[in-house]
Amino acid sequence: MRFKGSAFVAVLVIMGLIVWGISPTLCWSKETYKIGGIFSITGPASFLGDPEKKSMEMVVEEINKKGGIDGHLLEAVIYDSEGDPTKAVLAANKLISKDGVIAVIGPSNTPPTLAIVPILEKAKIPLISCAAGIKITEPVKPYTFKTAQSDVLAVRTIYQHMQKKGIKKVGILTVENAFGESGKEQLQKQAPESGIEVIQAETFGGKDTDMTPQLTKIRSAKPDAIICWGTNPGPAVVAKNVKQMNIDIPLYQSHGVASPKFIELAGDAANGILLPTGKILVAQQLPDTDPQKQVLFKYIGEFEKLYNMPVSGFGGYAYDAMYILAEALRGSEGDRAKIRDGIEKVTGHVGVSGTFNFSPEEHNGLGADAFVMVEIENGTWKLLGE
């Protein structure tokens, strides 16, 4: 039997695809859907952005192996913001004008996200942020969504734990950026309704290397506990300073440090620290009845096998965002308005970060069950009971 050259090559290609576990129908797929990603892949916030980039690429590969979305392959076009709002803006403009993306995942943290929201809104391109600040989605903006648990829920979780422990007076120490300002606002706003009084409020710069002056003021106010609100490396410095100063009261941190990187930076000073986190850090400790457990195990297994490194909840934000976007892409034929509408209609989606129920009034979609309280014990995470 004779084959013409092109036919023979086609057969070889199809056989190769089958060997690699890729559907041969992908050879004749429709126009590729380009999805943008903006993450803090390098720089101080790389502990956020690197696992997010890896998770997004992993999901894109998984979807493409199954034939894409309605016959459309996905292509991830990812830029590194380094956690810098200015670089995030440059990346957003490039994704729109040069790359022609139909949706964007990221950025990793709140300041870069707030910087690009007006740009994506003007271009009418759906954005699913991986940052936590409540101001990203409140008030609701048509094309802006997020998968990270809100700082409103994080503060509520901390205060509920404090109520059980009889803590009445707290000192707070928050980072001087949009994430810290939003956390400070929620800490002060929710305190009275929780029967808690903020008796001393201090701030620190994102690159500060010594917080003893602020902690000295807080200690003088004689609080029952301290709450630090920030992302690495500042909170690790606070943990070390608290230990060095022999401040013997509970130290709470925000969900912004819920990753192995914090324990690495803080060392022994991390032990005893309390914080709210998504369930991924304590997946093994969850009861089998927890609806997220199966999803968490799937993500953990796939990520660790592919990248040979531990997962973090931050990577889960991008994982959730891509699967939520994939759900919204079905039947849209790449129409950005239809994609936006599709995200808003996603309900009952069990993800790494929680169960998502979006609506026209709710663009984060997570409830209080997205958080659990943990304590760092012997360099690892311990799930706290009721």
Secondary structure, DSSP 8 states (H G I E B T S, - for coil): ----HHHHHHHHHHHHHHHTT--GGGGG-EEEEEEEEEE--SSTTHHHHHHHHHHHHHHHHHHHHTT-BTTEEEEEEEEE-TT-HHHHHHHHHHIIIII--SEEE--SSHHHHHHHHHHHHHHT--EEE----GGGTSS--TTEEE-S--HHHHHHHHHHHHHHHT--EEEEEEESSHHHHHHHHHHHHHTGGGT-EEEEEEEE-TT-S--HHHHHHHHHT--SEEEEE--TTHHHHHHHHHHHTT--S-EEE-GGG-SHHHHHHHGGGGTT-EEEE-GGGGGGGS-TT-TTHHHHHHHHHHHHHHHSS---HHHHHHHHHHHHHHHHHTTTTT-HHHHHHHHHT--SEE-SS-EE--BTTBSS---GGG-EEEEEETTEEEE---
